[in-house]
Amino acid sequence: MQVLVVGAGVVGCAVAYELVARGAEVQMLDARRAGEGASQAAAGILAPYIEGHSPEFLQLGVQSLGLYDAFIERVSRDSGLPIDYRRIGTLEVALNEEQAHHLRTTAEKYNATHVEHQYLEPAAARVLEPGLAPTATGALLIPNHGYVQSRALVHALEVAARQKGVSVKSTVKVEALQQRHNRVQVHLSEGSTIEVDALVLATGSWSARVAVKQAMPAPVKPIRGQLLNLVCNTPSAAHVIWSPDCYLVPLQDGTILVGATVEDVGFDERSTAAAVQHLLQVAQAVLPTIKDARLRDVRVGLRPVSPDELPLVGPSCEWPNVIYATGHYRNGVLLAPLTAKIVADFLLENAKAPELMLTTPSRFGL
């Protein structure tokens, strides 16, 4: 089967890699170079139990997290590249009694659902994380959570995909699509036309601009997220730390990621002084030790969100050989292995995963 994957972020690269690993003939293209969109500004947190997600998202997130160990091992082996991936756990920190009450209530819920966790009183929390603010009133540890360095993951996926035969084109856009004898004709901005058996749209925030159904574009819009990359003089944290206002991800290279803003500003990818100031302020309220850190860079990405905050993964009602793989919002990295599996199962084995009931684009008439 000949497949064109449009979009070379973490989701597109994961889909292309999975398809070629199973024997498909794959091309991948993007308007930028691989990983230069939202993926380069992703913190890579693997934490489905954080943020009180919907039951539907939780089902997807937990399942994808369960694929991650084998996924990273395979990508690292096939690319020959190391990937900073650690299941160091998340520590969700409360800074007042109301937040601590919420964490205790969450812990009670996890007791009933057998989610591995530990609620910690302030003294116990500071044993795990000595740098926590004195105002910390409690914390919830979920040891199965972790992170993957998203830039390293996308690069390894691209290298592994190329080595298995994926052809990659950068700085090329899709201008129009047509059906021709049960195949898809793709007209490109460079003037060429590609004809394939199937097309995968992993176009993120730009999904509405690639029209399958002219009168009904994909209901995906961009939400800007700004992320800080700090260089710490001393070890910053032993866990991914989460608070109601920010998260902090300690990478093995000694840097720490602090994020992220949630801004509905259209396709504006500029960083702002206000966001930097805000993130530094709320991060220091949780982990005061970062006040001496050096700001290495500010990363900005446009997260693709759907109306119900669930991804769109599955075939188009209009053209069954056009597959959506978009709308992952702030969890593209977490959901990449599962998305790749669902798409490959559908295209190469004609297998409809149960998860398609949750992610089907038909819920929006697509």
C-alpha positions as CSV (number, residue, x, y, z in Angstrom):
1,M,0.0,0.0,0.0
2,Q,1.2,3.5,-0.9
3,V,0.5,6.1,1.8
4,L,1.2,9.8,2.1
5,V,1.4,11.2,5.6
6,V,0.9,15.0,5.6
7,G,2.4,16.5,8.7
8,A,5.8,15.6,10.3
9,G,5.3,16.4,13.9
10,V,5.3,13.8,16.6
11,V,2.0,12.2,15.4
12,G,2.9,12.3,11.7
13,C,6.3,10.8,12.3
14,A,5.0,8.1,14.6
15,V,2.3,7.2,12.0
16,A,4.8,7.1,9.1
17,Y,7.3,5.0,11.2
18,E,4.6,2.5,12.2
19,L,3.3,2.2,8.6
20,V,6.7,1.6,7.0
21,A,7.6,-0.8,9.8
22,R,4.6,-2.9,8.8
23,G,5.5,-2.9,5.1
24,A,3.7,0.1,3.6
25,E,5.4,2.3,1.0
26,V,5.3,5.7,2.8
27,Q,6.0,9.3,1.9
28,M,5.8,12.1,4.4
29,L,5.7,15.9,3.8
30,D,5.3,19.0,5.8
31,A,5.3,22.8,5.3
32,R,8.2,22.9,7.7
33,R,11.0,20.5,8.6
34,A,10.1,17.6,10.8
35,G,9.2,18.5,14.3
36,E,9.3,22.3,13.9
37,G,5.7,22.9,14.7
38,A,3.9,22.2,18.0
39,S,6.2,19.2,18.8
40,Q,9.3,21.4,19.3
41,A,7.5,23.3,22.1
42,A,6.0,20.2,23.8
43,A,7.2,19.3,27.3
44,G,6.6,15.6,26.6
45,I,4.8,14.8,29.8
46,L,3.3,11.3,29.9
47,A,0.6,11.8,32.6
48,P,-3.0,10.8,31.7
49,Y,-4.1,11.0,35.3
50,I,-3.2,14.7,35.6
51,E,-5.7,17.6,34.9
52,G,-9.0,15.7,35.6
53,H,-9.4,14.6,32.0
54,S,-12.7,13.2,30.7
55,P,-13.2,9.4,31.0
56,E,-12.9,9.1,27.2
57,F,-9.5,10.9,27.2
58,L,-8.4,8.9,30.2
59,Q,-9.1,5.7,28.4
60,L,-7.0,6.8,25.4
61,G,-4.2,8.2,27.6
62,V,-3.8,5.2,29.8
63,Q,-3.8,2.8,26.9
64,S,-1.1,4.9,25.0
65,L,1.0,5.2,28.1
66,G,1.0,1.4,28.3
67,L,2.6,1.2,24.9
68,Y,5.4,3.6,25.6
69,D,8.2,1.3,27.0
70,A,8.1,-0.9,23.9
71,F,7.6,2.1,21.6
72,I,10.7,3.9,22.9
73,E,12.8,0.7,22.8
74,R,11.8,0.0,19.2
75,V,12.4,3.6,18.0
76,S,15.7,3.9,19.7
77,R,16.9,0.6,18.3
78,D,15.8,1.4,14.7
79,S,17.2,4.9,14.8
80,G,20.3,4.1,16.7
81,L,19.7,7.2,18.8
82,P,19.3,7.7,22.6
83,I,16.0,9.2,23.7
84,D,15.6,10.9,27.1
85,Y,12.7,8.9,28.5
86,R,12.1,8.4,32.2
87,R,9.1,7.2,34.2
88,I,10.1,9.2,37.2
89,G,6.5,9.9,38.3
90,T,4.6,13.1,38.7
91,L,4.2,15.0,42.0
92,E,1.1,17.2,41.9
93,V,1.6,19.9,44.5
94,A,-1.0,21.9,46.5
95,L,-0.2,25.4,47.6
96,N,-3.2,26.0,49.8
97,E,-5.8,24.0,51.8
98,E,-8.4,24.0,49.1
99,Q,-5.9,22.5,46.6
100,A,-4.8,19.9,49.2
101,H,-8.4,18.9,49.8
102,H,-8.8,18.4,46.1
103,L,-5.7,16.1,46.0
104,R,-7.0,14.1,49.0
105,T,-10.4,13.6,47.2
106,T,-8.5,12.5,44.0
107,A,-6.5,10.1,46.1
108,E,-9.7,8.6,47.5
109,K,-11.0,8.1,44.0
110,Y,-7.8,6.4,42.9
111,N,-8.1,4.1,45.9
112,A,-11.4,2.9,44.4
113,T,-10.0,2.5,40.9
114,H,-6.7,0.9,41.9
115,V,-4.5,3.6,40.4
116,E,-1.1,3.4,41.9
117,H,-0.6,6.6,43.9
118,Q,0.4,8.1,47.2
119,Y,-0.9,11.2,49.0
120,L,1.8,13.0,50.9
121,E,1.6,15.4,53.7
122,P,3.9,18.5,53.4
123,A,6.8,17.0,55.4
124,A,6.8,13.8,53.4
125,A,6.5,15.7,50.1
126,R,9.6,17.7,51.0
127,V,11.5,14.5,51.7
128,L,10.9,13.6,48.1
129,E,11.4,17.1,46.7
130,P,13.5,19.2,49.2
131,G,13.2,22.2,46.9
132,L,9.5,22.6,47.3
133,A,8.1,25.9,48.5
134,P,7.4,26.2,52.3
135,T,3.8,26.9,51.3
136,A,3.2,23.4,49.9
137,T,0.3,21.9,51.8
138,G,0.3,18.4,50.3
139,A,1.2,16.5,47.2
140,L,0.0,13.5,45.1
141,L,2.5,11.2,43.7
142,I,1.7,9.0,40.7
143,P,4.9,6.9,40.1
144,N,3.9,5.4,36.7
145,H,3.9,8.8,35.0
146,G,7.0,10.3,33.4
147,Y,8.2,12.2,30.3
148,V,10.0,11.9,27.0
149,Q,12.1,14.6,25.5
150,S,9.9,15.5,22.6
151,R,12.5,16.9,20.3
152,A,14.7,13.8,20.7
153,L,11.7,11.6,20.1
154,V,10.6,13.3,16.9
155,H,14.2,13.3,15.5
156,A,14.6,9.6,16.3
157,L,11.2,8.8,14.7
158,E,12.2,10.7,11.6
159,V,15.6,8.9,11.4
160,A,14.1,5.5,12.0
161,A,11.4,6.1,9.4
162,R,13.9,7.3,6.8
163,Q,16.1,4.3,7.4
164,K,13.2,2.0,6.8
165,G,12.5,3.7,3.5
166,V,10.1,6.7,4.2
167,S,10.7,9.5,1.7
168,V,10.4,12.9,3.5
169,K,9.7,16.3,1.8
170,S,10.0,19.5,3.7
171,T,8.7,23.0,3.0
172,V,5.9,21.6,0.8
173,K,2.2,22.3,1.2
174,V,-0.9,20.5,0.0
175,E,-2.9,22.7,-2.3
176,A,-5.8,20.4,-3.2
177,L,-7.1,16.8,-3.0
178,Q,-9.0,14.7,-5.6
179,Q,-10.3,11.2,-5.7
180,R,-9.2,9.2,-8.8
181,H,-10.2,5.5,-9.2
182,N,-10.3,4.9,-5.4
183,R,-6.9,6.6,-5.0
184,V,-6.1,10.1,-3.7
185,Q,-4.5,12.7,-5.9
186,V,-2.6,15.2,-3.9
187,H,-1.6,18.5,-5.6
188,L,1.4,20.1,-4.0
189,S,2.6,23.7,-3.7
190,E,5.8,22.9,-5.7
191,G,3.6,22.1,-8.7
192,S,3.8,18.3,-8.6
193,T,1.1,15.7,-8.0
194,I,1.3,12.6,-5.9
195,E,-1.2,9.7,-6.2
196,V,-1.5,7.2,-3.4
197,D,-3.8,4.5,-2.0
198,A,-4.3,6.4,1.2
199,L,-3.6,9.8,2.8
200,V,-3.1,10.5,6.5
201,L,-3.8,14.1,7.6
202,A,-1.6,14.7,10.7
203,T,-1.7,18.5,10.1
204,G,-2.3,19.6,13.6
205,S,-3.6,23.2,14.0
206,W,-3.6,23.6,10.2
207,S,-6.0,20.7,9.6
208,A,-8.9,23.0,8.6
209,R,-6.8,24.3,5.7
210,V,-6.6,20.9,4.0
211,A,-10.1,20.4,2.7
212,V,-11.5,16.9,2.3
213,K,-15.1,18.1,2.6
214,Q,-15.2,21.6,1.2
215,A,-18.2,22.8,3.1
216,M,-17.1,21.4,6.4
217,P,-13.4,21.8,7.4
218,A,-12.0,19.9,10.3
219,P,-13.0,21.7,13.5
220,V,-9.5,22.1,14.9
221,K,-8.1,25.4,16.0
222,P,-4.7,26.5,17.4
223,I,-4.1,27.3,21.0
224,R,-0.8,28.9,21.7
225,G,1.4,27.4,24.4
226,Q,4.6,29.1,25.5
227,L,7.3,27.0,27.3
228,L,10.5,28.0,29.1
229,N,13.7,26.1,28.9
230,L,15.9,26.9,32.0
231,V,19.4,25.9,32.7
232,C,19.9,25.0,36.4
233,N,23.1,25.3,38.3
234,T,22.0,22.6,40.8
235,P,19.7,19.6,40.4
236,S,16.2,21.1,40.2
237,A,13.8,18.2,40.9
238,A,13.5,14.4,40.9
239,H,10.0,14.2,39.5
240,V,7.8,16.0,37.0
241,I,6.2,18.6,39.3
242,W,2.6,19.8,38.6
243,S,0.6,22.7,40.2
244,P,-2.6,24.3,39.2
245,D,-0.7,27.1,37.4
246,C,2.3,25.3,35.8
247,Y,4.4,22.2,35.4
248,L,8.1,21.6,35.6
249,V,10.0,18.8,33.8
250,P,13.6,18.1,34.8
251,L,15.5,16.7,31.9
252,Q,18.7,14.6,32.1
253,D,20.8,17.3,30.5
254,G,20.3,19.6,33.5
255,T,17.7,21.8,32.1
256,I,14.1,22.1,33.3
257,L,11.1,22.9,31.1
258,V,8.4,25.2,32.6
259,G,5.1,25.5,31.0
260,A,2.7,26.3,29.6
261,T,0.4,29.1,28.7
262,V,-3.0,28.4,27.1
263,E,-3.7,31.3,24.7
264,D,-6.5,31.5,22.1
265,V,-4.7,33.9,19.7
266,G,-5.1,32.3,16.3
267,F,-2.0,31.5,14.4
268,D,0.3,33.9,16.2
269,E,3.5,32.0,17.2
270,R,5.3,34.9,18.8
271,S,6.6,34.6,22.4
272,T,5.7,37.4,24.8
273,A,7.4,39.0,27.8
274,A,4.1,38.7,29.8
275,A,4.1,34.9,29.3
276,V,7.8,34.6,30.4
277,Q,7.2,36.7,33.5
278,H,4.0,34.7,34.4
279,L,5.6,31.3,34.0
280,L,8.7,32.3,36.0
281,Q,6.5,33.7,38.8
282,V,4.2,30.6,39.1
283,A,7.1,28.2,38.8
284,Q,9.0,29.9,41.6
285,A,5.9,29.7,43.8
286,V,6.2,25.9,43.6
287,L,10.0,25.4,43.3
288,P,11.8,28.6,44.6
289,T,15.2,27.1,43.8
290,I,14.8,27.9,40.1
291,K,15.2,31.6,40.8
292,D,18.9,31.3,40.0
293,A,18.4,29.4,36.8
294,R,19.3,30.9,33.4
295,L,16.7,31.3,30.7
296,R,18.0,29.3,27.6
297,D,15.1,29.9,25.3
298,V,11.3,30.3,25.0
299,R,9.5,27.8,22.9
300,V,6.1,28.5,21.3
301,G,3.8,26.0,19.7
302,L,0.2,26.0,18.4
303,R,-1.7,23.0,20.0
304,P,-4.5,21.7,17.8
305,V,-7.7,21.5,19.9
306,S,-11.1,20.0,18.8
307,P,-14.4,21.2,20.3
308,D,-14.6,18.2,22.7
309,E,-10.8,18.2,23.3
310,L,-10.5,14.6,22.0
311,P,-8.4,13.9,18.9
312,L,-9.8,13.2,15.5
313,V,-8.4,9.8,14.5
314,G,-10.0,7.7,11.8
315,P,-11.3,7.7,8.3
316,S,-13.2,10.5,6.6
317,C,-16.9,9.7,5.9
318,E,-16.5,11.4,2.5
319,W,-13.3,9.5,1.5
320,P,-12.6,6.4,3.5
321,N,-9.0,6.3,2.2
322,V,-8.3,9.7,3.8
323,I,-7.5,9.2,7.5
324,Y,-7.4,12.0,10.1
325,A,-4.8,12.0,12.8
326,T,-5.1,15.4,14.4
327,G,-6.7,17.4,17.2
328,H,-4.5,16.0,20.0
329,Y,-4.3,19.4,21.8
330,R,-1.7,19.2,24.6
331,N,-1.2,15.5,24.4
332,G,0.2,14.7,21.0
333,V,3.3,13.2,22.5
334,L,1.4,11.0,24.9
335,L,-1.1,9.8,22.3
336,A,1.4,9.3,19.4
337,P,2.0,5.5,19.9
338,L,-1.7,4.7,20.1
339,T,-2.6,7.0,17.2
340,A,0.0,5.3,15.0
341,K,-1.3,1.9,16.0
342,I,-4.9,2.8,15.3
343,V,-4.1,4.2,11.9
344,A,-1.8,1.3,10.9
345,D,-4.3,-1.3,12.0
346,F,-7.0,0.4,10.0
347,L,-5.1,0.9,6.8
348,L,-3.0,-2.3,6.7
349,E,-5.1,-4.8,8.5
350,N,-8.6,-3.4,7.9
351,A,-9.0,-3.6,11.7
352,K,-11.2,-1.1,13.4
353,A,-9.9,-0.4,16.9
354,P,-12.5,0.1,19.7
355,E,-10.9,3.5,20.3
356,L,-12.3,4.7,16.9
357,M,-15.6,5.0,18.7
358,L,-14.1,7.8,20.8
359,T,-11.9,9.4,18.1
360,T,-14.0,9.1,14.9
361,P,-14.1,12.2,12.8
362,S,-17.7,11.4,11.9
363,R,-18.8,12.9,15.3
364,F,-18.2,16.2,13.6
365,G,-19.7,15.1,10.2
366,L,-16.3,14.7,8.6
